[in-house]
Amino acid sequence: MSTRAGSFLVGLVGEGVLPSLTPPMHEREGDRQGLRYLYRPLDLLETGLPAGSIGELLRWAADLGFNGLNITHPCKQLVMAHLDEVSEDARRLAAVNTVVIEDGRFIGHNTDFSGFARALADGLPGASLERVVQMGAGGAGSAVAYALLTAGVGVLDLVDTDPVRCAERAESLRALFPGAVVTAHTPEELPALLPLADGLVHCTPIGMAAHPGLPLDPALLEPRHWVADIVYRPLETELVRRARAIGCRVLDGGRMAVGQAADAFRLFTGRDADAGRMREHFLELIAAEDATATEGAR
């Protein structure tokens, strides 16, 4: 296996990953950098393998010469028991979404949080981070909250429909970031929270093609707010559209998707990805999907 000689074989393990845009983004960037780069999705639903087989999949990947794997639902926690080394951020998050294979060793990283951190810095430069409201405290929300606190958010108000999960997430984040204030709330408290906030981050499924709609009353938003959504199918969610119309600075979910891909590409190859170029390609892929959907609806 050659890990730094210009030839790379990587994959994506998880359920329902065949439609992922990550493989074409990686392969195009590899092409642009003159690399032989092959990225294949390994869909557990297609293979019939259970999530608990992730350890075997890692060993098979090493034997077959893979340089690494991206890991998604439902294996981000399960994979940790099979790793030789875990980055500090992934350990603190208790979740791994990128495994680099080097000399038969498995090294875990988390580019969910770093991808959002990159998205925030590139897409909303200079955004005020004194106080932020985050809707959604699930798996993706955990990484986003970690990124926000790492970026310097002073007060983070977590909002979730599951009060127990929300309280547990807030408690764990307070332990990791003792200098910050992290609070737990229900959606009914949004009218009291948003007037105090600089920005809003949305981390729930609402707005996806299968879950259309708005996660909150847009009348709660003010032009001074910045608004970030991690949903990217569709890229222009109802929340992003309405927030932009109000005059808010907005961050679409594609920024995080590209940030994750760029960071994973660097881990796999040892080369920096051109995030701007990957963003352009991502937008091309989304536009092609939209055109296909429109044609199919005729």
N, C-alpha and C positions, 0 to 999 in steps of 0.2 A: 504493500500500500504506500502511495506517495502522498504525503500530507502537505508538502510545500513546493512540489515540482511542477505545478501547473495543471494537474489532473485531479478532479474532485468528483466524488460520488456521495451524495447526501440524500436524505429522505425526510418525510413527514409522517409521523405515526399518530393515529387518533381515529375517532369515529366520525364518519361523514366528511372526510378531508378531500375527496376527489375534486370538488369544485374550487378548492383553495387557489388563490392567486399568487401564493408564495412561490411555488415551483417556477412559473414563468418569469417572475421578477428576478429570482436568483439566476436562472439560466441566461436571461438577457444581460444581466450585469456581468456574469462570467464571460459571455461572448465579447462584451465591450472591453473587457480587460485582457482578452487574448487567452483565456483559460479554457481547457476542456472541462466543462462543468455540467454534470447530469444530476437532476433533482427529481426524485420520484415520490409520489404520495403512497403510503402504505396504509390503506383504510381497513381498520379492524372489522367494520361491518361487511366489507367485501370478502375478506379472508376468513371470516368466522372465528377469528382468534379472540379470546377474552382479554380484557384490559390487564388482568393479572399475568399475562404472558409477556409483559414488557421486558422482563429480565432476559428471557429467551430471545426476544427480538433484538435486544442489544448485542447479545453474544453472536447471533446469526449475522448481524450487520458487521461486526468486527471481522468475523470469519470471511465474509464476502467482500471485504475491502472498503466498506463505507468509511468516509471521513467524519461523519457525524449525522445526527438526527435532530430534527425539531420534534417536540413532543407537545401534543395538545390533549384536550379532554378525551377520555377520562383518566389520563396517565400521568399528569403533572406531579402528583404527590406519590403515586405508586412507584415511579421510576427512581425516587431518591434512595430506596433501599438497595439499589443495584449499582450505585456509583462509587468510584474510588476516591473522588474528590468533588467538592461542591463549592462554588464561589460564595463569598460571605453574604452577598445580597440574596442569592437563591436560598441559602441556609436560613436567613432571617425571615424570608417570605414562606419558607417551607414548601416551595414549588419550583420545579425545573421545567423549562420549555425548550432548552437547547442542550444537547449532549455532544461534546467533541470527543472523538475516538482517536487516541494517540498511543501508539505502541501497546495496543491491547488494553489500555486504561480508559475508563469512562469518566469524563469531567463535565459536571453539570453547571449550567448558567441559567439566568432568567433575563430574557430580553423583552418580556412583557412590560416590566417596570421601566427599563432603560428606553424601550421604544416610545413609551408615552412621555418620558422625560425629554427625549429628543424632539418629539412632536411639539411639546409645549414650548420649548426653547426656540424652535425654528418657525412654528406657526403663530405663536403669540408672544413675540419678543417684547420684553418690558412690561408684561402683564403684572398687575398688582397681586401679590400672594399673601396679603395679611390675613384674609379670611376667605375660605372657600367652602361652598356647599357641594357635597358629592352625593348623587343619587345612585344607590346600588352598592351593596357591601359583599357581593358574592366573590367568585374566584377572580374575574377580571378586575372587579372593584378593589380587591385587596392589592393587586399590583399597582393600580393607578393611585390609590391612596398612599402607598409606599413611595411612589415617584413624586407625588405632590409634597409630601413631608420632606423627602430628600432635597427637593428643589427649594425648600425654605418656607413652606406655608406655616403661618403661625397658629391659626385656628382652623381646624378641619371639622366641619359638621357633617357627619355621615347620616344619610337618610335611607331607610330600607323598610319594606313592608313586613319583614321578619324582625321583630324587635329583639329577639334573643340573639340571632346571628349578628345583628347590628351592634348590640352591646358587647358581644364577645370580640368582634373585630376592632371596635374602639379600644377595648381594654388591651388587646395585643399590640396595637399600634402605639398606645401610650407607653407601654413597656419598652418598645423599640426607640421611641422618640420622646424621652422625658422632658425635653425643652419645649415641646409643642402641646397645644390643647386639642384633644380629640374627643368629640361628643357624639352621642348616639340619639337618633330621632326617628319619628315616623313621618310619612308624607303629609299628614295633617298639620305638621308644624312648619311646613315650608313658608306660609305667609309671614311667619314671625322671623324666619331665618334669612330669607333672601334680602330684605332691606339692610341687613348687617354685612352682607357678603360682597366681595369684589368679583367673584366669578362662580360659575356653576359647571360641574362636570357630570355628565350623564353616563352611567355604566349599567343600565338595565336593557333587556331585549326590546323594550318599547321603541318603535320606530323602524325595526327591521321589516323586511318585506312580509314576513309571516306574522308580525305583530305591529301593524300600522297604528299611527296615532301619536299623541303627545304624552310625555310622562308627567306634565304639570300644566297648570293654567298659564299660558304665555303672558297674561296680564301681570304676573308677578315679576316679570323681567323688566329691567330698565336699560336705557341705552348705555349707561356707564358699566354695565355688567359685561364680562367676557363669558362666552359659552363654549364648552368643548363637549363633543359627542364621540363615543368610541364605536358607534354603529357605522359601518361603511357600505352596507348593502341595504338600502340605497345610500349613496354618498351624500346626497342632499336630503337628509331626513327632515321630517316636518319641524322638528325642534330647531335644526340649523337654519332652515328657511325662514321660520317665524322670527328667530332671534336676529338674523341678519336684517330682516325687514324693519325690526324695531330700531336698529342702529347699533346692535351689539357687535363686538369683534367675535368671530367664530372660528372654531377649530373643528374640521370634519374628521371622522373616524379613520379616513384613509391615511392621515398623517401618522397615527400610531402603527397601522399595518406596515407602512413603509419603514418606520423607525425600527420595528421588530426585525424586519427582513434585513435591513442594512447592518444592524448589530450582529445578527446571526451570521451573515456573509463574512464579516470580519473575523468572527470566532472560528469559522470553518476554514478560511483561506489564509488568514494572517494579513489580508489586504483590506484597506479601507474601501468601502463601497461609496459610490457617488450617489448620495441620498436624493439630490435634486433630480438626477437622471432617472433614478428608480421611481421617484414620484411621478415624473412624466409618463413613464411606462405604465405605472399603476392606473393613471387616469385614462390612458389608451385602452387598457383592459376593461375598465369599468364602462367606458363609452361603447366598446364593442358588445359587451353584455347587454347594455341598454338597447342598442340597435337591434340585436337579435331578438330581445323580448318584444320590442315594438313590431318587428316584422312578423313574429309568431302570433301576435294578437290581431293581425289584420285578417 
